[in-house]
Amino acid sequence: MFLSYLTLDQSLHKAAAKTMLNWAAKHKVGLIVSSVAVKLPDGSEEVMVIGNTESAREKIRKAGLKVLDHGTIPGIPARLLNEGCTMGQDVIVVIFYTDGKGPDFKSSVQICDAMSKLIPGVSCDIPLLEKQTKKAEIIMKETDEESKHLKDSMYR
């Protein structure tokens, strides 16, 4: 699994994907799992998954996850899917929905759940994670409300 908070320019997506795929091949990695956030359509909050090879799709079916039937995958995950096909590398992308308005803890729980179903040996204490995310969301909302007057006066 590759994870990064670095946002690369679109012109570098292909090179980044090829670098990851070459690293995976060198280290005999059988499956690459990535994720991508997309804007929330019509209130849907269900995680969907896509695989680039028949064996990747079989892993998705065995995990009992919903497969994306139609859609477009953006960014490096798209390049991983496409380049992985030509290299014979299994790639699975977990697609989660967000409103784009800040941290989305519910999606984090959904991603952890999907990853634990896809990757052998990975586990996630979902009830504990959900409880912690609800607490974090409450604290963040309270902090935002408390500091609202500061923001208003700072940027006048």
C-alpha positions in Angstrom: 0.0 0.0 0.0 1.3 3.4 -0.9 0.2 6.4 1.1 1.2 10.1 0.7 0.0 13.5 1.5 2.2 15.0 -1.3 0.2 16.4 -4.2 2.2 15.9 -7.4 1.6 17.9 -10.6 -0.4 15.9 -13.1 2.6 15.8 -15.4 4.4 13.5 -12.8 1.6 11.0 -12.3 2.8 8.5 -14.9 6.4 8.6 -13.6 5.2 8.2 -10.0 3.0 5.2 -10.9 5.8 3.6 -13.0 8.2 4.1 -10.1 5.8 2.4 -7.7 5.1 -0.5 -10.1 8.8 -1.0 -10.8 9.5 -1.1 -7.0 6.7 -3.6 -6.6 8.1 -5.8 -9.3 11.6 -5.6 -7.9 10.3 -6.7 -4.4 7.9 -9.3 -5.8 4.8 -7.5 -4.5 1.7 -9.3 -5.7 -0.9 -6.6 -5.1 -0.8 -2.8 -4.9 -3.7 -1.2 -3.1 -4.4 2.5 -3.5 -7.2 4.9 -2.7 -8.8 7.9 -4.2 -11.3 10.5 -2.9 -14.1 11.7 -5.2 -16.7 14.3 -4.6 -19.9 13.0 -2.9 -22.5 12.2 -5.6 -26.2 12.2 -4.7 -25.5 11.5 -1.0 -23.8 8.2 -1.7 -21.4 7.2 1.0 -20.6 3.6 0.0 -17.0 2.7 -0.7 -16.4 1.2 -4.1 -13.5 -0.7 -5.4 -11.9 -1.4 -8.8 -9.3 -3.9 -9.9 -7.2 -3.9 -13.1 -6.8 -7.6 -13.6 -9.0 -10.7 -13.3 -7.1 -11.9 -10.2 -7.5 -8.4 -8.6 -11.2 -8.5 -9.4 -11.4 -12.0 -7.9 -9.9 -10.6 -4.6 -12.5 -7.9 -4.6 -15.3 -10.4 -5.1 -14.0 -12.6 -2.3 -13.8 -9.6 0.0 -17.5 -8.9 -0.7 -16.9 -5.3 -1.7 -18.9 -3.3 -4.2 -17.2 -2.9 -7.6 -17.3 0.3 -9.6 -19.3 -0.4 -12.7 -18.9 2.9 -14.5 -16.8 5.9 -13.7 -13.5 7.6 -14.1 -10.6 7.3 -11.7 -8.3 10.4 -11.4 -4.6 10.8 -10.7 -1.9 8.4 -9.7 -4.4 5.6 -8.9 -5.6 5.7 -12.5 -2.1 5.4 -13.7 -1.4 2.5 -11.4 -4.5 0.7 -12.8 -3.5 1.4 -16.4 0.3 0.8 -16.2 -0.3 -2.2 -13.9 -2.3 -3.8 -16.7 0.5 -3.6 -19.1 3.0 -4.9 -16.6 0.7 -7.7 -15.3 0.7 -6.2 -11.8 -2.5 -6.5 -9.7 -3.8 -3.1 -8.6 -6.9 -2.4 -6.6 -8.1 1.1 -6.0 -10.5 1.9 -3.1 -12.8 4.8 -4.1 -14.3 6.8 -1.2 -16.6 9.7 -1.3 -16.1 13.0 0.4 -17.6 16.5 0.5 -14.2 18.0 0.3 -14.8 20.3 3.3 -12.1 19.0 5.6 -11.2 15.8 7.4 -13.6 13.0 6.7 -13.3 10.5 9.5 -16.2 8.4 8.3 -14.4 7.7 5.1 -11.3 6.8 7.0 -13.2 4.1 8.8 -14.6 2.8 5.5 -11.1 2.7 3.9 -9.7 0.8 6.9 -12.6 -1.7 6.7 -12.1 -2.2 2.9 -8.3 -2.6 3.3 -8.7 -5.1 6.1 -10.9 -7.2 3.8 -8.5 -7.0 0.8 -5.1 -7.5 2.4 -4.4 -10.7 4.3 -3.3 -10.1 7.9 -4.4 -6.5 8.1 -7.0 -5.8 10.7 -8.8 -2.8 12.0 -10.9 -2.3 15.1 -13.8 -0.6 13.4 -16.0 0.0 16.4 -13.1 1.7 18.3 -12.1 3.7 15.2 -15.7 4.9 14.7 -16.0 5.9 18.4 -12.7 7.9 18.1 -13.7 9.6 14.9 -17.0 10.8 16.4 -15.1 12.3 19.3 -12.6 13.9 17.0 -15.3 15.4 14.8 -17.1 16.9 17.9 -13.9 18.4 19.2 -13.0 19.9 15.8 -16.5 21.4 15.4 -16.3 22.9 18.9 -12.8 24.3 18.3 -14.0 25.8 15.0 -16.9 27.5 16.7 -14.8 28.8 19.5 -12.2 30.2 17.2 -14.6 31.7 14.6 -14.6 35.1 16.2 -10.8 35.1 16.1 -10.7 34.3 12.3 -13.3 37.0 11.7 -11.2 39.7 13.5 -7.9 38.5 12.0 -8.8 38.8 8.4 -10.6 42.2 8.3 
